[in-house]
């Protein structure tokens, strides 16, 4: 398949893809755009945000700002008033949040209650715990994960976007990001589902804290740099940005119960595609992906505008993009 044939196939069969960037052996071997997007236009990468947040937590641990993933969540919120009768919350750790095994007193994500409250972190804490105790059950969450950005702020004294700019984005050559605020539910929804290019922003709550479960806007080029950092065990451009130990622990596979996750396992806010080959990925709604294959020294980043129920993007990468890049020379 030629580049032109691949471009047309993606245009017809993966219609919401706007950018793809592939890096092999540290060199860009494939880069293309669709839907009138330029290479430097940002898109809302949805839950890929979670995986970036995992890197920020790792940096904070490396710096000693967060002591350990085994720290109790409430150690960072001594001023928070626990609901009467609630006991489980006292035992919840940062690791429970990172592995999606924190217990919540809700069936799904309580978007309206959290996102219309004055303090999204405290409202998320209100849902943490429950009578069942620590069941160690995998329970995927986006909005209640907001607790994690509150912890980062408490530990570092820096806003999420400022911490990311200083310790992650700037060293990677990713443009500095700014907070984005939604003044209404309509603006919030439009931010999520709009098909138009975005600026380099991170969705933020009323306290100026970036949402850790979604809300980050990046280009595929930015995403590929994140992937290359992970592939290089935390090193980029001769600088150790996050420890190799954190990358190893962050991508260590843990089994996920249930039939809704296509047999994938989970690390610290990263999906493990293949335990045997150590292939892992950041995966967001609408098919936003940072795909990392250490065996082939390959990173593939796909940035897409909103389209619900896109579940085949990793399959698409493995079937088409991965083999296509093997014969390519650096751009």
C-alpha positions as CSV (number, residue, x, y, z in Angstrom):
1,X,0.0,0.0,0.0
2,X,1.3,3.4,-0.9
3,X,1.0,6.5,1.3
4,X,-1.6,7.9,-1.0
5,X,-3.6,4.6,-0.9
6,X,-3.4,4.5,2.9
7,X,-4.5,8.2,3.1
8,X,-7.6,7.5,1.0
9,X,-8.4,4.3,2.9
10,X,-8.3,6.2,6.2
11,X,-10.4,9.0,4.8
12,X,-13.1,6.5,3.8
13,X,-13.0,3.9,6.6
14,X,-11.6,5.8,9.6
15,X,-13.2,9.1,8.9
16,X,-12.7,10.9,12.2
17,X,-8.9,10.6,12.2
18,X,-7.3,14.0,11.8
19,X,-3.6,13.3,12.4
20,X,-1.3,10.4,12.6
21,X,2.4,10.5,13.6
22,X,4.7,7.4,13.8
23,X,8.2,7.3,15.2
24,X,10.5,4.3,14.8
25,X,14.0,4.2,16.3
26,X,13.5,7.8,17.4
27,X,12.8,9.1,13.9
28,X,9.5,10.2,12.4
29,X,8.7,7.8,9.6
30,X,5.1,8.7,8.9
31,X,3.0,11.8,9.4
32,X,-0.2,12.7,7.7
33,X,-3.4,14.8,8.2
34,X,-7.1,14.6,7.3
35,X,-10.3,16.6,7.6
36,X,-8.5,19.9,6.8
37,X,-6.4,19.7,10.0
38,X,-2.9,21.0,10.0
39,X,-0.1,19.2,11.8
40,X,0.0,21.8,14.5
41,X,-3.7,21.9,15.2
42,X,-4.7,20.4,18.6
43,X,-7.5,18.0,19.3
44,X,-9.2,17.0,22.5
45,X,-7.6,13.6,23.1
46,X,-10.2,12.5,25.7
47,X,-8.9,9.8,28.1
48,X,-5.4,10.0,26.8
49,X,-5.3,12.7,29.4
50,X,-5.3,10.0,32.1
51,X,-2.0,8.6,30.9
52,X,-0.4,12.0,30.8
53,X,-1.6,12.5,34.4
54,X,0.1,9.2,35.4
55,X,3.4,10.6,34.1
56,X,2.9,13.8,36.2
57,X,2.3,11.7,39.3
58,X,5.5,9.8,38.6
59,X,7.5,13.0,38.2
60,X,6.1,14.2,41.6
61,X,7.1,10.9,43.2
62,X,10.5,11.1,41.7
63,X,10.9,14.6,43.2
64,X,9.7,13.5,46.6
65,X,6.7,15.7,46.4
66,X,4.4,12.7,46.6
67,X,5.9,10.1,48.9
68,X,4.4,6.9,47.5
69,X,1.5,5.5,45.6
70,X,0.6,3.8,48.8
71,X,-0.1,7.2,50.5
72,X,-3.7,7.4,51.7
73,X,-5.8,9.9,49.7
74,X,-7.1,11.7,52.8
75,X,-3.6,12.5,53.9
76,X,-3.6,15.2,51.3
77,X,-7.0,16.6,52.4
78,X,-6.9,17.1,56.2
79,X,-9.5,19.8,55.9
80,X,-12.0,17.6,54.1
81,X,-15.0,16.6,56.3
82,X,-15.8,12.9,55.8
83,X,-19.5,12.1,55.7
84,X,-21.0,10.5,58.8
85,X,-20.7,6.8,58.9
86,X,-18.1,6.6,56.0
87,X,-15.1,4.4,56.9
88,X,-13.8,3.0,53.6
89,X,-12.5,6.3,52.4
90,X,-9.8,6.3,55.1
91,X,-8.1,3.3,53.5
92,X,-8.2,4.4,49.8
93,X,-4.7,5.1,48.4
94,X,-3.3,6.9,45.4
95,X,-2.6,3.4,43.8
96,X,-6.3,2.7,44.0
97,X,-6.9,5.8,41.8
98,X,-4.1,5.0,39.4
99,X,-5.3,1.4,38.8
100,X,-9.0,2.2,38.7
101,X,-9.7,0.2,41.8
102,X,-11.0,2.9,44.0
103,X,-14.5,2.3,45.4
104,X,-17.1,4.9,44.5
105,X,-20.7,5.2,45.8
106,X,-22.1,5.6,42.3
107,X,-22.8,3.3,39.3
108,X,-21.3,5.5,36.7
109,X,-19.5,8.9,36.6
110,X,-21.6,11.5,38.4
111,X,-20.9,14.2,35.8
112,X,-23.7,16.7,36.6
113,X,-23.1,16.6,40.3
114,X,-19.3,17.0,40.1
115,X,-19.1,19.5,37.2
116,X,-21.8,21.8,38.6
117,X,-20.3,21.9,42.1
118,X,-18.1,24.7,43.5
119,X,-15.2,22.3,44.3
120,X,-14.9,19.3,41.9
121,X,-12.2,17.6,44.1
122,X,-14.3,17.7,47.3
123,X,-17.5,16.6,45.4
124,X,-15.5,13.6,44.0
125,X,-14.3,12.8,47.5
126,X,-18.0,12.7,48.5
127,X,-18.4,9.7,46.2
128,X,-15.3,7.9,47.4
129,X,-15.7,4.9,49.7
130,X,-18.9,3.0,50.5
131,X,-20.2,0.1,52.6
132,X,-18.7,-2.6,50.4
133,X,-15.2,-1.6,51.5
134,X,-12.1,-2.0,49.4
135,X,-13.2,-4.7,47.0
136,X,-10.3,-4.2,44.6
137,X,-12.8,-4.2,41.8
138,X,-11.8,-2.5,38.5
139,X,-14.1,0.5,38.2
140,X,-13.2,2.8,35.4
141,X,-13.8,6.5,36.2
142,X,-13.2,9.8,34.5
143,X,-14.8,12.6,36.5
144,X,-14.2,11.1,40.0
145,X,-10.5,10.7,39.1
146,X,-10.5,14.5,39.7
147,X,-9.2,13.6,43.2
148,X,-5.8,12.9,41.6
149,X,-5.4,16.5,40.3
150,X,-6.3,17.7,43.8
151,X,-3.6,15.5,45.2
152,X,-1.0,16.8,42.7
153,X,-1.9,20.4,43.7
154,X,-1.7,19.7,47.4
155,X,1.7,17.9,47.0
156,X,3.3,20.5,44.7
157,X,1.5,23.8,45.2
158,X,1.3,24.1,41.4
159,X,-1.7,24.0,39.1
160,X,-1.9,20.9,36.9
161,X,-1.2,22.8,33.7
162,X,1.7,24.7,35.2
163,X,3.3,21.5,36.5
164,X,2.8,19.8,33.2
165,X,4.3,22.7,31.3
166,X,7.4,23.0,33.5
167,X,8.3,19.3,34.0
168,X,6.8,17.5,31.0
169,X,5.8,19.6,28.1
170,X,8.7,22.0,28.0
171,X,11.4,19.3,28.2
172,X,9.6,17.4,25.3
173,X,9.3,20.5,23.1
174,X,5.5,20.5,23.5
175,X,4.0,24.0,23.4
176,X,3.0,25.5,26.7
177,X,-0.7,24.8,27.5
178,X,-3.3,27.1,29.2
179,X,-6.4,26.3,31.1
180,X,-9.7,26.2,29.4
181,X,-12.9,27.1,31.4
182,X,-16.5,26.3,30.5
183,X,-18.9,28.9,31.7
184,X,-21.9,26.6,31.0
185,X,-22.9,23.0,30.5
186,X,-23.4,23.8,26.8
187,X,-19.8,25.1,26.6
188,X,-18.6,22.0,28.4
189,X,-20.4,19.7,25.9
190,X,-19.2,21.7,22.9
191,X,-15.6,21.4,24.1
192,X,-16.0,17.6,24.2
193,X,-17.8,17.0,21.0
194,X,-16.7,19.8,18.7
195,X,-15.0,18.7,15.4
196,X,-13.1,21.9,15.1
197,X,-9.4,22.3,15.9
198,X,-8.5,23.3,19.5
199,X,-5.8,25.5,21.0
200,X,-3.1,24.0,23.3
201,X,-5.4,24.0,26.4
202,X,-6.3,21.8,29.3
203,X,-9.9,21.8,30.6
204,X,-10.0,23.1,34.2
205,X,-12.3,23.3,37.2
206,X,-13.3,26.4,39.1
207,X,-10.1,26.1,41.2
208,X,-7.9,26.2,38.0
209,X,-7.0,22.5,38.3
210,X,-6.8,20.5,35.1
211,X,-9.2,17.6,34.7
212,X,-7.1,14.4,35.0
213,X,-9.6,12.1,33.3
214,X,-10.1,14.0,30.1
215,X,-9.8,17.6,28.7
216,X,-6.2,17.8,27.4
217,X,-5.8,19.0,23.9
218,X,-2.7,18.0,21.9
219,X,-1.5,17.2,18.4
220,X,-0.5,13.8,17.2
221,X,3.1,15.1,17.2
222,X,2.8,16.0,20.9
223,X,1.3,12.6,21.6
224,X,4.1,10.8,19.8
225,X,6.7,12.7,21.9
226,X,4.9,11.4,25.0
227,X,5.1,7.9,23.6
228,X,8.8,8.2,22.7
229,X,9.5,9.4,26.3
230,X,7.8,6.2,27.6
231,X,9.6,4.0,25.0
232,X,12.9,5.5,26.1
233,X,12.1,4.6,29.8
234,X,11.6,8.2,30.8
235,X,14.5,9.8,28.9
236,X,14.1,12.4,26.1
237,X,16.7,14.5,24.4
238,X,19.4,13.4,26.8
239,X,17.3,14.3,29.9
240,X,15.7,11.9,32.3
241,X,12.3,13.5,32.7
242,X,10.7,10.7,34.7
243,X,12.5,7.6,36.2
244,X,12.8,4.4,34.3
245,X,11.4,2.7,37.5
246,X,8.2,4.7,37.2
247,X,7.8,3.8,33.5
248,X,8.3,0.1,34.5
249,X,5.7,0.2,37.3
250,X,3.3,2.4,35.4
251,X,3.1,-0.2,32.5
252,X,3.2,-3.3,34.7
253,X,0.1,-5.3,33.6
254,X,-2.7,-6.0,36.1
255,X,-5.6,-8.1,35.1
256,X,-9.0,-6.5,34.4
257,X,-12.1,-8.3,35.3
258,X,-15.1,-8.3,33.0
259,X,-15.8,-8.6,29.3
260,X,-16.1,-4.9,28.4
261,X,-12.4,-4.2,27.9
262,X,-11.5,-6.5,25.0
263,X,-9.1,-8.6,27.0
264,X,-6.7,-5.7,27.8
265,X,-5.0,-5.3,31.1
266,X,-4.3,-2.1,33.0
267,X,-1.2,-0.4,34.5
268,X,-1.3,3.1,36.1
269,X,-3.8,4.8,33.8
270,X,-2.3,3.1,30.8
271,X,-3.8,0.1,28.9
272,X,-1.7,-3.0,28.4
273,X,-2.4,-4.4,25.0
274,X,0.0,-7.4,25.1
275,X,1.6,-8.7,28.3
276,X,3.9,-10.9,26.3
277,X,5.2,-8.2,24.1
278,X,4.8,-5.4,26.6
279,X,2.8,-3.4,24.1
280,X,0.8,-0.7,25.9
281,X,-1.2,2.4,25.0
282,X,-3.0,5.5,26.1
283,X,-6.5,5.2,24.8
284,X,-9.2,7.9,24.6
285,X,-12.7,8.0,23.4
286,X,-13.2,8.5,19.6
287,X,-10.1,6.5,18.9
288,X,-7.4,8.8,20.3
289,X,-4.3,6.6,20.9
290,X,-0.7,6.6,21.8
291,X,0.5,3.1,20.9
292,X,3.9,1.9,22.0
293,X,5.6,-1.3,20.8
294,X,9.0,-1.6,22.5
295,X,9.9,-4.7,20.5
296,X,9.7,-2.8,17.3
297,X,10.9,0.5,18.8
298,X,7.7,2.0,17.4
299,X,5.3,4.8,18.6
300,X,2.1,5.5,16.8
301,X,-0.1,8.5,17.7
302,X,-3.6,9.0,16.4
303,X,-5.6,12.1,17.1
304,X,-9.3,12.2,16.2
305,X,-12.3,14.5,16.6
306,X,-15.3,13.3,18.5
307,X,-17.1,10.2,17.2
308,X,-18.8,7.9,19.7
309,X,-18.1,4.1,20.0
310,X,-14.8,3.9,18.1
311,X,-13.4,0.7,19.5
312,X,-11.1,-0.6,16.7
313,X,-8.4,1.9,16.7
314,X,-5.7,-0.3,18.2
315,X,-6.7,-3.1,15.8
316,X,-6.4,-0.6,13.0
317,X,-2.9,0.5,14.1
318,X,-1.7,-3.1,14.3
319,X,-3.3,-4.1,11.0
320,X,-2.4,-1.1,8.8
321,X,-0.1,1.5,10.4
322,X,2.4,-0.8,12.1
323,X,3.3,-2.9,9.1
324,X,3.1,0.1,6.8
325,X,5.8,1.9,8.8
326,X,8.3,-1.0,8.8
327,X,9.5,-0.3,5.3
328,X,9.5,3.5,5.6
329,X,12.6,5.7,5.9
330,X,12.7,8.7,8.3
331,X,10.8,11.7,7.0
